[in-house]
Amino acid sequence: MDQLAFKFPDYTILILDQLRQADWFAHCLQVDTEDDIYNPALYLYHNHINGIAYHLIFDLNIYQYVLSAYKKTDKKQIHRDAIALMVFCKFTDILVDPTFAIYEKINYQNDFSDEILEDLILFRQLDNADMDQLAQFALGHTDLIALPGPPETDKGQLRHELTKYHRLKKWDTLYLIVLKITCLCHCDSAPTHQKVQKLLDWCHQYFLFSLAATSFAISLFAASSSLMKYKPAAPQQDRKKALMNMTWDLFYVDKFFEKWVAKDGAVESIYATNDGPLKEVLYRAISLQLQPDASQFADDLPDKLIKVIAAISERMVDEKGRNLRKGMDFKTYRDALISELEIVLHVR
């Protein structure tokens, strides 16, 4: 193995310990031990020797914590942890990608405000700020962050790029699955484990299979997770918002998983979130991809359900009993199912 020597700042160990304590990372990197995810030399070595670039994806919460570190007068530990994450990315040359967090904030309801644009510019300034100064903030030695000048930005073009699509690819597809999961949760009296099987039966007969959604359903139904945010007694606006938030949760998992499966070897992705149940969904999805017979869940799930999960790959290619056929107008078909389930959940 080629040997390289890297020099890191004196505060590196303190930043790494802070990130270990926060425990925000989720990943599918090939490492010898789980703690290697915090080894900055690992990223630099593979970048220099193997040409691998690393990208960090994070959700809206982490994005907001980074911004709040500068905007809020009351500096909390979670703000300092978010800046520690930025410092880590600086001395490991990891590219920070806030795209999906920004899309979530816009939420594609034509509510793109000037504040969202200003926040993105502020984020870029923070990303370009002096690493040592950011580290001092992260470690609690100062409450101040000196910003470099704002990057040259064509605000009109940036606004256009962020709003030219009504929905991200696959968003509506995942939204439909969330609607079905929510209906099973609140409108079906079957035992919780059977609801996972009912979802998979529905995916086969009426729609599409999704490994991310399967993992989401297992975590929600079989593990009594807090992933369900929809409350039937809540006002309609709150019910709709809850469904949107759940879809974003599933979107992050699906997008991370998609990047992992389709990777070309030149880019590896890491996900950062402080949402424990969401991390659990991601790791279930990774586990199912690596071991699709679901035997790893033998201690948690009934044998019958394990067999149903293990049969997903066979059912994906089985056209018998499926309503969705090749050549159909997929959008029209999907939108009709969405309308039907939105009526059931009283959000239409």
N, C-alpha and C positions, 0 to 999 in steps of 0.2 A: 504493500500500500504506500502511495506517495505520502510524504510527510510535509506538512506546512506548519509554520508558526504564526499565530495570530496574537496581537497585543490588544487587550481590552482595557477600558478605563478602570480605575481603582474601585469604583462603586458598582462594578458589574455584579458581584456576588450578592450585594444588597438588593439590586433590582431583580435578580433571578429569584431570590428568596421571597420577595414581595409577590411576584407572579405565581410562584408555587402556592403561596397562601391564598391568593385569589382563585386559582384553579379554574381559569376560563377557557383553556385550550381544549379543542376537540380535533382529532386528526386521524389519518390512516397512514402516516409515515412509517416506513420500515426502520425501526429503531431497536437496539438491543435491550434497552430498559425504558420504561415509561418516562423516567426522569430525563432521558436524552432529549426530549422535546424542548427542554430548557437549556440545552448545551449550544451556545452561540457558535462554537467552532464547527459543529456539525453542519450548519447551514452554509457557512463560508467555505468549508472544505468541498462540499458537494457542488457548490456554485463554481468554484475555481477549477476543480478537477473534472467534474462530470457535466458541467454546464447547466446545472439545474437551477432554475429561478423559483423563488418561493413567494407566494401571495398570501396575505392575510385578509380574510373576509370576516366581517363582524356584523352583528345585528344593530337595530336602531338604538337599543339601550346603551351599548358600548359607544356608539357614535355620539349620543347625547352626553355621556359621561366625559368624553374628551372635550366637547365644546363647553360643558359646564365648568370644567377645571379653570377655564379662563373667564367665563361669563358670570359665574356665581361668586358672590362675596363670601359666602359660607363654604369654605373648602372642606369637603368630606373625604374620608379615606378612599371611597370608591372612585372619586375624581383623580386622586393621586395614583391609584392602581391603573386607571385608564391611561394616564400619561406614562407610567412605567411600561405599559405595553408599547406605546409609541417609541420609547427609548430602546426597548428590546429590538424592535424592528429596524431602528437606525443602526445599531451595531451588529446586526446580522444581515443587513441589506435585504430585508424582506419588504416587498412592495405592499403598502397598505391600500386596500381597495374598499372605499366606502359606498360603492355604487348602489348596492342593494338596500343598504340602510337609507340612503337618500330616496330611492324609489319607494320604500315603505313609508317614509315621512310624507312624500307627495301623495301617495296612496291612490293616485290615478282617479281622483274625483274632481279634477279641474280646480284644485285648491292650491296651486303653485303660488306661494306668496313670496314677496321680496325677502322675508326673513329666511326662507329656505335657501335662497341664493346667497344671502349674506353669510349664513352658517357654513355653506360649502366653501366660500372664500376664506372664512376664519379657519376652517379645518385645514385647508391647504397651507395657511400661514403657520399653524401649529405643527404640521408635518415638516415644514421647512425650518422650524426654529432650532436654535443651537441645542445640541444633544446634552451637553453638560448642564446647561441652564434648566432644561426639562427634567433632568435627573435630580437636580436640587429640589425642584418642586415635588417630584414623585416621592422623594425620600422625606419630605416634610421639613426641609431646611429653609424653605421660602414659600410665600404665598403668591409670588409674582412670576409671570411668564413674559419675557420680552419677545415681542413678535417681530419678525422681519416685515418688510413692506409687502403689501398685498400683491399677488401675482397679476400680471397683465391678463385681463379677462374680458372677453366679449360677452357681456351678460345676455344680450339678445340671443346670440348663437347658443350659449350654454342653456338658456331657458328652453330653446327650441329642441335641443338634443334630449333634454330630460323629459319633455312632455309630448314628443311626436308620436309615441305609441300609447294607445288607450290602455293596453294591458301588456305586461311582460309575457313572453312566450310561456305557455303552460299554466299561467296564473289561473285562468278560468277553469281549466281542467282540474287543478288541485282544489279550487273553490268548490266545485261540484262534489268532489270526494269528501271534503269537509262537511258539506251539507248532509250527505248521506250518513257519515259517522255521527253527526249531531242528531239526526233523526233516530238512528239506532239507539243512541244514548238516552234520549228523552221520550221517545214515542214507541219503544219496543220493550215488552216485559220479559224478554228472554234473559236467561242468565248471562252474565258478562262475557264469559268465554265463548258462548254461542254467538254473541254479537260480532266477534271477529270473523267467525265462519260465515255469518250472514253477509258481512261486508264483502268477503272474498267471492261468495256466490253472486252477489249483485255486480261486482266488478266483471265477473265472467259473462253473466247474462246480458247486462245492460251497458257496460262501459269498458274501462281499461284497468289492467292491473298496475299497481305502483308499489315498488318495494318500500319506498319512503312512507307511503300511506299505510301499508301493511304494518310497518314498524310503529308508526304513529298509533294505529288502532290497538296493537298489542300492548303498548305502553299505557294507553288510556283505559282500555277495558280490563286487561288482565293484571295490570300492576296498580290499579286504583290511582292513576296519576292525576296531577292538577292541570293537565293539558286542556281539559274542557272548560272553556271560558263563557260559553253561552248559558244564560239563565232564562228559562221560559217566563219568569215573572217580571223580568226587567222591561223597561220601555223599549219600543220597537227600534229606536235609534241605537240604543245600547246593545240590543241583540244583534243587529246588523254589524256593529263595530266589533263585537266579540267574534263573529264569524270571519270577518276580515282579518282580525289579529291571528286567529287560528290558521287561516290560509297562509299568512306570512310565515308563521312558524314552520308549516309544512313546506313552503316554498324554499326557505333557507336549507332545510335538510335535503330536499330534492336537488337543489342547485349544487350544493356541496357534493352530493353523491354523484351527480351527473359529471362534474369536473373530475372526480376521482376515477370513475369508470372509463371516461373518454380521454384521459390524460395521454399525452404523447411522449412522456418521459422528460420533457424539457421544463415543465412547470408543475410544481406541487402546491397544494392549497392547505392552509390551516384555518380553522374556524374558531372565533372567539365569542363566547357568550357567557353571561352569568345566570342563564336559565338552565337549571339542573335537569328538569324533565325533558327539555329539548335536546340536551346533550345525550340523554339516555336514548331518545329516539334515534339520533344519529348513530350511536354505537350499536344499536340493534340492527339498523340497516346495513352497516358495515359487516356485522357478524353474519347476517343472512346472505350477503353477497359472497362471503368467504366460505360459508357452510350452509348451503341452501336446504339441506335436509332438516334443519331446525332442531337437530338433536341436542344442541347446546342449551336449549330451553326446557329440557326434560324435567328439571326440578321445579319449573315454574308454571308450565302449561300442561293441560290434559293430553294424553296420547292421541286422542282423536283430532285435536286441533293441530298438533304437530304434524300429523299425516296430511291434513288439509293444506297447511303451509308448505310442506315439502312437495306437494303436487302442483304448486303454482306454475312452475316452468312448463309442465305438461299441459295445463289448462290454457296457458297463454297461446299455444299453437292449435288448440282444439276449437274448430269453428262451430261444432255442434251445440245448439242451444243458445247461440249468441244473437242478440238483436242488432248489434252494431256490425255492419258488413262493409267490405271494401267497396269503394265507389259511392258511398253515401255522403251527403252533405254533413260533414262532421260538426261544423259550427252550429248549424240549425238543429241537429239532433241533440247536441250537448246543451244548447241554450234552452231547449224545451224541457230537458230534465232539470236544469237549474230552476226554471220557473215553477215547475211542479213541486220541488222540494222547498223552495222559498215560501210558497203558499202554505205548505204544511207547517213550517216554522214561523209563520206570521211575520215575515220580513219583506213581503212584497206588497 
